[in-house]
Amino acid sequence: MSRPSIGYKFVSGDGHVTEPGNLWVERMDRRFRERAPRVISGAELPSRYLLPADAPDRPWGDAYYNPLWDALSELEMPVGFHNSATEQFLRPALSNAPSLGSYQIVDIKIGGQMRSLTALIGSAVPARYPRLRFEIAEGGIGWVAAVLRLMDHWWEDHRRWLEPKLEQPPSFYHRRQFYNSFEDDRAGLLTRDLLNVDHLMWGSDYPHTEGTFPNSVERVTRDFADIPEEMARKILAHNAARLYGI
């Protein structure tokens, strides 16, 4: 049986993607330590660090990952979670997950990102590292408000004994530090008042079929028809430009 691995990408400001490939989770901190000094010194200037979407076997709050979070926080580099950051997710048990038949895309694109958001906030990593910014990439936004409300409800009822302890409700950390990107998601746009509009980002996901290409203009025209122009500009372009410094 192969060991669990994690794939990552360094994306430069000019859009160049560097994919060093998969690395064993057991050696992730060593490999990142080797690369981080070159990033910090300016020898490399990625615009984000990309990790696989889903919940890992080893919780994100485990001390094992502290070197990663420490370095990314120092760099103030966004951390992206994407469903195709690696072909081998951090949860080997996924191979035993029930089949969704022809619509497995629902778990790949949305289910994994739900688990990413929940695992991150529940791990208290955002609480411990307030300078970190997380992007839940291409997972849609229609589910976000409902998931956050359920998490807040659970926190309100059980926060006195939940571990790790969060001083604020989960939605507080999401509003402060999380960005969500989406493509074809009119339902999600209807919940925008429940979210941080400055942290919502549209993308076409070109050239993938689950995105809006080659009908992006038509889709945006329909989905954003009743959204104020200034807000639409933020979601369509300005929020992403600000996050990635482009």
C-alpha positions in Angstrom: 0.0 0.0 0.0 1.4 3.4 -0.9 2.0 5.9 1.8 -0.3 9.0 1.9 1.2 11.9 0.0 0.5 15.5 -0.5 0.9 17.4 -3.7 1.6 21.1 -3.8 2.1 23.9 -6.4 3.9 27.2 -6.2 2.2 29.8 -8.4 4.2 32.9 -9.2 2.8 36.4 -9.6 3.0 36.1 -13.4 1.0 32.9 -13.4 3.9 30.5 -13.8 3.1 27.2 -12.0 5.8 25.1 -10.5 4.8 21.6 -9.5 7.5 19.8 -7.6 5.2 16.8 -7.5 4.0 14.7 -4.6 5.9 14.4 -1.4 5.4 12.1 1.4 3.5 13.6 4.3 6.1 12.2 6.7 8.7 14.4 5.0 6.6 17.5 4.3 8.1 19.7 7.0 11.7 18.9 5.9 11.0 19.6 2.3 9.1 22.8 3.0 11.9 24.0 5.3 14.4 23.4 2.5 12.3 25.5 0.1 11.0 28.2 2.4 14.3 30.1 2.9 14.5 30.6 -0.9 11.0 32.0 -0.9 11.7 34.3 2.1 14.9 35.6 0.6 13.1 36.5 -2.6 14.8 33.8 -4.7 11.3 32.5 -5.4 8.1 34.5 -5.2 5.0 32.3 -5.3 1.6 33.9 -4.8 0.1 31.0 -2.9 0.8 27.6 -1.4 -1.6 24.9 -2.7 -2.8 21.9 -0.6 -5.3 19.2 -1.4 -8.9 19.7 -0.5 -10.3 17.4 2.2 -9.6 16.5 5.8 -6.2 14.9 6.5 -5.7 11.8 8.7 -3.4 14.0 10.8 -5.4 17.1 12.0 -4.2 20.4 10.6 -3.8 21.6 14.2 -1.3 18.9 15.0 2.1 20.3 16.0 3.6 18.4 13.1 2.3 21.1 10.7 3.6 24.0 12.8 6.7 24.6 10.6 4.4 24.9 7.6 2.0 27.4 9.3 4.8 29.4 10.8 6.5 29.9 7.5 3.4 30.7 5.6 2.3 33.1 8.3 5.7 34.8 8.2 5.4 35.1 4.4 1.8 36.2 4.6 1.2 33.8 1.7 -2.3 32.7 0.9 -3.0 29.0 1.4 -5.2 27.4 -1.3 -7.1 24.2 -1.0 -8.0 22.6 -4.3 -9.6 19.3 -5.2 -6.9 18.4 -7.7 -3.8 19.5 -5.9 -2.8 15.9 -5.7 -4.2 12.6 -7.0 -3.5 11.0 -3.6 -5.5 12.8 -0.9 -4.5 12.8 2.7 -7.4 10.4 3.5 -6.8 7.0 2.1 -10.2 6.0 3.5 -11.7 7.9 0.6 -11.2 4.8 -1.5 -13.9 3.2 0.7 -16.3 6.1 0.3 -19.7 5.2 -1.1 -20.0 5.7 -4.8 -22.1 8.6 -6.1 -22.3 7.1 -9.5 -22.1 9.4 -12.4 -22.2 12.4 -10.0 -19.1 11.8 -8.0 -18.2 15.3 -9.0 -20.4 16.5 -6.2 -18.1 15.0 -3.6 -14.9 15.9 -5.5 -15.9 19.5 -6.0 -18.0 20.4 -3.0 -17.8 17.6 -0.4 -14.0 17.7 -0.2 -14.1 21.5 0.2 -16.7 21.3 2.9 -14.4 19.0 4.8 -11.4 21.4 4.2 -13.2 24.4 5.7 -14.6 22.4 8.6 -11.3 20.7 9.5 -9.3 24.0 9.2 -11.6 26.1 11.4 -12.1 23.2 13.9 -8.4 22.6 14.2 -8.0 26.2 15.5 -5.2 26.9 13.0 -7.0 30.2 11.8 -7.4 31.2 15.4 -3.7 30.5 16.2 -2.5 32.2 13.0 -4.6 35.3 12.4 -2.3 36.5 9.5 -2.9 33.3 7.5 -5.4 33.6 4.6 -7.1 30.5 3.2 -8.7 30.0 -0.2 -11.3 27.3 -0.6 -10.8 27.0 -4.4 -13.5 26.1 -6.9 -15.7 24.6 -4.3 -18.7 26.8 -4.9 -20.3 29.1 -2.3 -23.9 28.0 -2.1 -23.2 25.7 0.9 -20.9 28.0 2.9 -23.5 30.0 4.9 -25.4 26.8 5.8 -22.3 25.0 7.0 -21.1 28.0 9.0 -24.4 28.4 10.7 -24.4 24.7 11.7 -20.8 25.1 13.0 -21.8 28.2 14.9 -24.8 26.5 16.4 -22.6 23.6 17.5 -20.1 26.0 19.0 -22.8 27.9 20.9 -24.1 24.7 22.5 -20.8 23.0 23.2 -18.0 25.5 23.2 -17.2 25.0 26.9 -15.9 21.5 26.3 -15.0 21.4 22.6 -11.3 20.9 21.9 -9.4 22.7 20.6 -11.1 25.7 22.1 -12.3 28.6 19.9 -12.8 31.9 21.6 -15.1 33.1 18.7 -17.7 31.3 16.7 -16.5 29.5 13.5 -18.0 32.1 11.2 -15.8 34.8 12.8 -12.7 33.1 11.5 -14.2 32.4 8.1 -15.2 36.0 7.7 -11.8 37.2 8.8 -9.5 34.8 6.9 -11.2 32.7 4.3 -11.8 33.3 0.6 -14.1 31.1 -1.5 -14.0 30.9 -5.3 -16.8 29.6 -7.5 -17.9 29.4 -11.2 -21.5 28.4 -11.9 -23.2 29.2 -8.6 -26.2 31.5 -8.8 -27.6 29.9 -5.6 -24.4 30.9 -3.8 -24.6 34.5 -5.0 -28.1 34.7 -3.4 -26.5 34.1 0.0 -23.9 36.8 -0.5 -25.3 39.0 2.3 -24.6 36.2 4.8 -20.9 36.1 3.7 -18.0 38.4 3.4 -18.4 39.8 -0.1 -14.9 41.1 -0.1 -13.7 37.4 0.1 -15.8 35.9 -2.7 -14.1 35.3 -6.1 -15.5 34.1 -9.4 -13.5 32.1 -11.9 -14.2 30.4 -15.2 -12.1 27.3 -14.4 -10.9 27.3 -18.0 -10.7 24.9 -19.7 -12.5 22.3 -17.5 -16.0 21.3 -18.3 -17.3 21.8 -14.7 -16.5 25.5 -15.2 -18.2 28.1 -17.3 -16.0 28.0 -20.4 -16.8 28.6 -23.3 -20.0 30.4 -22.0 -18.5 32.5 -19.3 -19.9 35.9 -20.5 -23.4 34.5 -20.8 -23.3 32.9 -17.4 -21.9 36.0 -15.7 -24.4 38.2 -17.4 -27.3 36.0 -16.0 -25.9 35.3 -12.6 -24.8 38.9 -11.8 -27.8 40.7 -13.4 -29.2 42.0 -10.1 -25.9 42.5 -8.3 -24.7 46.2 -8.0 -21.8 46.9 -10.4 -19.3 47.8 -7.7 -20.0 44.5 -5.9 -19.8 42.5 -9.1 -16.4 44.0 -10.0 -15.1 42.9 -6.6 -16.3 39.4 -7.0 -15.3 39.0 -10.6 -11.8 40.6 -10.4 -10.8 42.9 -7.6 -11.0 40.4 -4.7 -8.7 37.9 -6.4 -6.3 40.6 -7.5 -6.0 41.9 -4.0 -5.5 38.5 -2.5 -2.8 37.4 -4.9 -1.2 40.8 -5.4 -1.8 40.9 -9.2 
